[in-house]
């Protein structure tokens, strides 16, 4: 499949998924959750769909593992970030939590995805 066609498919699939997830987010209360449900999950699903169509199951499987590892690292980032921001302030807490995310993501990649 040509690169241009893959980019067009990603754009169409991503746009459709964002609209779908935004509609779901509008129905969810509180409204603050609408943004969480519209952006990242829809783009991830669209990327997996295009990878599945363009490159097959193996590529989509590898991409999904990377997404799971990134999500696990993001959970670590959030858990450390709660206390880091309270105790160290915005700048130092953000630097600390970003370092935690980086170490977590690289560790997961080295152990499971390499």
Secondary structure, 3 states (H helix, E strand, C coil): CCHHHHHHHHHHHHHHHHHHHHHHHHHCCCCCHHHHHHCHHHHHHHHHHHHHHHHCHHHHHHHHHHHHHHHHHHHHHHHHHHHHHHHHCHHHHHHHHHHHHHHHHHHHHHHHHC
